[in-house]
Amino acid sequence: MELRIALLELVEKELPKVAVEVDGPSHFVRTLRVDDDDGDLIVAPKPNGATLARRKLLGARGWTVVSVPYFEWDACEGDAARQARLLAQIPPLAALARRSQP
């Protein structure tokens, strides 16, 4: 039991509290906005109220919340692009990834 507690304490001290949320279509509402350049209407997804509340609650508990919207994830071409996208949003994890590479 002591080993488990020691490991948990080590993880808690070494790793940042990061919540990665993969947000699908149900996490968004569609809004219309006018394009500043040409006046065209643009449909823009925005996080819904429940998604914003969850992020706020996690942030209040000390978590860094990283949102991965489905439309940005789908736009990544391949696993390398997806990994780069995640690591760019999570600097502490990027540092850990660099340390673990040979």
C-alpha positions in Angstrom: 0.0 0.0 0.0 2.8 2.4 0.8 4.3 1.9 -2.7 1.0 2.9 -4.3 0.8 6.0 -2.2 4.3 7.0 -3.0 3.7 6.4 -6.8 0.5 8.5 -6.6 2.4 11.3 -4.8 5.2 11.2 -7.4 2.7 11.4 -10.3 0.9 14.2 -8.6 4.1 16.2 -8.2 5.6 15.4 -11.6 2.7 15.6 -13.9 0.5 18.7 -14.5 -3.3 18.4 -14.0 -4.4 18.5 -17.6 -7.8 17.5 -18.9 -7.9 16.8 -22.6 -11.5 17.0 -23.8 -12.4 15.7 -27.3 -15.5 17.7 -28.0 -17.9 16.3 -30.6 -20.7 18.1 -32.3 -23.0 17.9 -29.3 -20.7 20.2 -27.4 -21.3 23.1 -29.8 -24.0 25.4 -31.0 -23.8 27.1 -34.4 -23.8 30.8 -34.5 -23.9 33.2 -37.5 -21.5 36.0 -37.8 -20.8 38.5 -40.6 -17.4 38.3 -42.2 -15.5 41.6 -41.7 -13.9 41.4 -45.1 -16.8 40.8 -47.5 -19.9 40.9 -45.4 -20.8 37.2 -46.0 -22.5 35.2 -43.3 -20.3 32.6 -41.7 -21.6 29.7 -39.6 -19.2 29.4 -36.6 -19.4 26.6 -34.0 -19.2 27.9 -30.4 -19.1 25.8 -27.2 -22.5 25.3 -25.6 -23.3 26.3 -22.0 -22.7 22.9 -20.4 -19.3 22.6 -22.1 -18.3 26.1 -20.9 -19.5 25.3 -17.3 -17.5 22.1 -17.2 -14.3 23.8 -18.3 -14.9 26.5 -15.7 -15.4 24.0 -12.9 -12.3 22.0 -13.9 -10.3 25.2 -14.1 -11.5 26.2 -10.6 -10.1 22.9 -9.3 -6.7 23.6 -10.7 -6.9 21.7 -14.0 -5.7 23.0 -17.3 -8.4 22.2 -19.8 -7.4 21.5 -23.4 -10.3 21.3 -25.8 -10.0 19.4 -29.0 -12.9 20.3 -31.2 -14.0 17.6 -33.6 -13.7 19.9 -36.6 -10.1 20.8 -35.8 -9.2 17.1 -35.1 -10.7 16.0 -38.4 -8.7 18.7 -40.2 -5.4 17.2 -39.0 -3.8 15.0 -41.6 -2.4 11.9 -39.9 -1.3 10.9 -36.5 1.8 13.1 -36.5 -0.3 16.2 -37.1 -2.7 15.3 -34.4 0.2 14.7 -31.9 1.8 18.0 -32.8 -1.5 19.8 -32.4 -2.0 18.3 -28.9 1.5 19.0 -27.8 1.3 22.6 -29.0 -1.6 23.1 -26.7 -0.1 21.4 -23.7 3.4 22.8 -23.1 4.1 20.8 -19.9 3.3 17.6 -21.8 5.4 18.7 -24.7 8.4 19.0 -22.4 7.8 15.6 -21.0 7.5 14.1 -24.5 10.9 15.6 -25.4 12.5 14.2 -22.3 11.2 10.7 -23.0 12.5 10.6 -26.5 15.9 8.9 -27.0 
